[in-house]
Amino acid sequence: MIVSSGTKKPNIHASAYVAPTATISGDATIEEGCAILFGAVISAEGAPVTIGANSVVMENAVVKSSGGKVMQFPCSVGESCIVGPGAYIIGATIEPGAFIASGARVFNGATVEEGVSVAIGAIVHVNTRVKSGQHVPMLNIAHGDPATIYSPRQAEEVHGKMHFFQDVFNLPDSDDVRAKAAEGYSKFLRKTHAQDATIAEAPKKTAPKPPQRRTEEPPPTQSTEVEKVVDVMFVELEEARLRREAAIEREKKTKR
């Protein structure tokens, strides 16, 4: 499904494949040779989203941007990347040739550099930079610039280093910061999507028709039919000649 959001409409290259149940919304650009598979969501909310050439966004993955008056988090996936099933990328930069595996999470302001692999269920946290040559193992956490890789058992340590609500929602820490974030984000989303409209269902590609054979020689069936016609004509001409000769002979006998 292709959805306009406010005055912004998706820009999808003619060579890209968009599955019938995928959704592309707002200021989103899908470049040539991309494949957006079933259930995937590409959503621009207040900032642009770009999917680079020849990249794949697999089933039920989400790639989205976010941006209000104060903070902007555009999202870009570089060329020749794979975003695995159920992965979630918001407001991040994924450089060319990176691999974001199934269920991985990449958050606002993060950068995954060229050729990096983020394994199944791994997390790249807010404002983190995973540099080329690094790898985020399965279920591990990347945090910092440059990134330090933490095991799941160190999640509390990572949390202590972060200022999530300040960095993402521009809200200082407080006892009710989570409620304030929810209220503000809900207001932003209602306003952003208030004028959404479905433009079209996902385009369906039709297979090109094979070129017709062009030849100066008639096909075999046609050739056979022509030969039959010619044979019949010769028979009819011969019979007419014989009838004329018989008539002339009869006329001669009568005169005698």
Protein Blocks (a to p, Z undefined) as FASTA:
>chain_A
ZZdehjbccdddfkbccdfkbccehjadddehiacdehiacddehiacdddehiacdehi
acdddddfkbccdddddehiacdehiacehiacdehiacdehiacdehiacdehiacdeh
iacdehiacdehiacdehiacedjddddddfklmmmmmmmpcfklmmnopacdfklmmmm
mmmmmmmmmmmmmmgccfbdcdddddddddddddfbdcfklmmmmmmmmmmmmmmmmmmm
mmmmmmmmmmmmmmZZ
